[in-house]
Amino acid sequence: MRILIVNVNTTTSMTDTIAAQAAAAASAGTEIVALTPRFGAESVEGNFESYLAAVAVMDRVLSYTEPFDAVIQAGYGEHGREGLQELLDVPVVDITEAAASTAMFLGHKYSVVTTLDRAVPLIGDRLKLAGLDARCASVRASGMAVLELEEEPARAVASIVAQAERAVAEDHAEVIVLGCGGMSGLDDKIRLATGVPVVDGVAAAVVIAEGLVRLGLSTSKIRTYAPPRPKKVTGWPITASA
C-alpha cells in the first residue's frame, strides 16, 4: 500500500517531520510518500495562504506519476480536501477530520490547540463544515507561529501544554487534538504533561487511510464529489510532472 501525504506549505523540513510521524504510525507494508507543494507559502496561517495551498496540493498530487492508494492532506483547518475528492478515485483523508473523529472515540468533548489566534475561526469553520463541531469544547491558540514550532520546540511544548491544561480545566475537554501538522511528534510530551489522550492528526489520518484501503472503500462519486465536468481549464495543471 502506498499513501501520499502532502504538506500544505513549502517548508521541506516540516514535510520531513510529517513524514516521520506518518511512517511511525503506518503498518508494515505501507509505504509513506511525503510531498511538498512546488509553490505556495512557507507556512499557512490565513485564508489567502490556505486557498493557495489548496491549489498547490491538488497540483502536486496530480503531477505525481506513480500509483498510490490514498492521499492525506496534512494541513489543519485548511481548504482543498473536497477538490482532491473530486479529482481522485482513491480515499482522501484530511488531518483535521481524522483527528477530530478519532478524538470522539476517546472522550465526550475534545479541544483543539492550534498555533495563532487567527487560525481559530478557520478551524472552527472546517469542523462545522465536516459536522464535527458539536463535540468540540474549544479551539485554543498557543500563540506560536507555524515556523516557530520548529525553531523553538521547548517553548512550543510549553505553550501547547498551557492551553491544553486550560482546555481540560475550563472547557471540560477530555481529549486534546493537536491543531497543526507541524505539531507532529509532540503528542507524547503533551499527553504526559496533561494526563489526557492527545491525538496527532497525521498519525490518525494514516490509520484511517489504511483502514479505508483495506476495506476497499473510497469517496462516493454519485453527486457531491463526482469528477469535474469535462471542459477547458486554462493553465492547469500548473507545474510539470516531477
N, C-alpha and C positions, 0 to 999 in steps of 0.2 A: 504494500500500500504506500502510495506517495501523496503526502499532504503539502500543499503550498501554504506558507504563512507569510503574509505580506505586511511589512511595516507601513505605516501611513505617512511617515516623514522620511527625509533623505539622509538622516544620520546613521551611517553604517554601523557604528559601534552599538547603537540601540538595536539595530537589526540583529547583531550578533548576540546581544543579551536575550532578546526574544527567542532567537533560535535555540539557545542553550536551555531555556526554560521549557520550550516545546519538546525538545529532544528528551529531556529528563522525564516528561510526562508520557511520552509515546511508548507504545508497546513494542516488544521485539518484532522486528519485521516491518515496522513503519518507518519510512524514510521522510524526514522533515527537510523541505527545501525552503529556505528563507530568502525572500526577495525584498529589495529596496527600490522604491519608485525612481524613475530616471529624471523626474522633475518634481518640483514642489518645495515646500518649506522645510527647514531643518528641524522644526518642531511644530506641532499642530495644536493651537490654543485659541481658536476662534472660528467663526463661521466661514470667513474667506478661505482660510487655510484648510478647513475641513472639506469644503466643496472642491477646492483644488486637489486635495488628497484623494477624493472620491474618483475623480477623473484619472489621476495618476495611477491609482491602484488598478482600476479597470484596464488601463493601457498596459501596465506592467504584466498583468496576468495574461492578457490576450497575446502579448508578444513572447510568452514562454512557449517554447516549441516542443517540449517533451510531454508525454502523457502524465496525467495526475488524476487522483481520485477524489480530492476535496480541496477546498480553499478556506483559509482562515484570514479574516481581516483583523489585524492586530492594532486597532485604534479604539480607545474607549470613548464612546459617545459620538463617534464620527459618522458622517454621511457615507453612503455608497453601497451598503450591503445589498440593497434592492436591485441596483443596476447589475451587480455581479450575478444575482439570481436570475435575472432575465437573460444574461449572456451565456450562462454555463448550464450544462446538464449534469453537473456533479454537485454534491452538497456544499453550501456556503454557510459558514458559521462566523458570526461576529463576536468578539470577546465581550462586548457589553452585555449581550443577551445570554451568552454562555455563562458568564459569572453570576448574573442576577438569577437566572433559572436554577443554577446549582445551589446558590445560597438559600433558595426557598425550600430545598430538601433538608436543610440543616437547622432551621430555626423559624420562629414565627415572623420576625421582621429582620431585615438586613439594612445596613447603611453602607454607602459608598464613600470612600475617602479618595479624593482626587488631587489635582495639582492646584491651579489658580482658581480664584473665585469666579472668574469669567466663564470657566468651564462648567460650573454648577448648573445653570439653566439649560445648557446644551445637553448635558447628561440626563437631566430630568425630562426633557422633551423626548429623547431617544427611548428612555424607559417607558414613558407613557405611550409612545407610538407602538412599542413592542408589546404593550399590555402587561408590563412587569412592574408598574409603579405602585400598585395597591398595597404591596407588602414592603415597600421601601420606606424605612423610617426617616431617612435623611440622606442628603448628599452634602458632604462637608469638604471644604477646601483646606489643604495642608499649607497653602501659601508658597509651595515650591514650584518653580517653573519646570517644564519638562526636562530641559537640558541640565538643570541643577540636580536632578536625581542622580545623574552620573558623576557630576562634578563634586558634589558634596553628599556622599551616601550616608554618612553618620547623621548629618543634620536632617536629611530626608527621612530617615527612620524615626528620629525623634519627633519630627513634625507630624508624621503619619500616625505614630503611636498616640500623640497628644489628642489628635482629633478622633481617633478610634475609641479612646477611653471616654471622651465626651459623648460620642455616639451611643456607647453602651450605657453610660450613667444617666444622660439627659434625654436621649431619644428612645431609649429602651430597645436598642438594636441587640440582637442575639448573634448576628453574624456580620463580619466586616468583609466588604468587597474592595479590592484594590482597583481604583478607577483610572488607571493609565497603563498602557502597555510597557512603558518604561519602568514601572514598578515591579516587573517580573523578577522573581527571585527573592523578594523581600517578605514573602508570606510567612515563612517560618519565624523570622525575627518579630514580626508584628503579632503573630499568634502567641509566642512565648511572653511577650510584654502585656498582652491584653487578656489572655486566658479564654478567648472565644475563637471559633473557627474563622479562618481567613481564606477567602477564595481569590486565587490568582486567575484572571480571565484567560490568559494564554494557556495555562495547563488545563483548565476546564474545557476550553474550546477544542483542544487536541483530543481529549477523551470523548467529547460529544461527536466530533467529526469521525473519529474511528468507529464509534458505535453506529452512526448513520450508514457508513460504508458497509459495515458488516451486516447490517440489516437489509441492505440493498435498497435504501430509501434515499430520495433526493427531492428537490423542490418541485412542487406541483406546477405544471405548465398549462393548466386549464384556463386560467384567467389572469390573475394579478401579475404573475411572473412569467407570462407567455413570452417567447422570444420577441425581440423588437421586429416590427413590421419591415419587410424589405423596402429600402429606399436609399437614395444617395445621401451619404454622410460625409461632408467635405472635411478633409484633413484628418480622418480617423482610420486606423489608429495613429497616434501622434508620433511615436518612436518606432524605429525599425526593430525587427526581431534580433535578439541577442545572439 
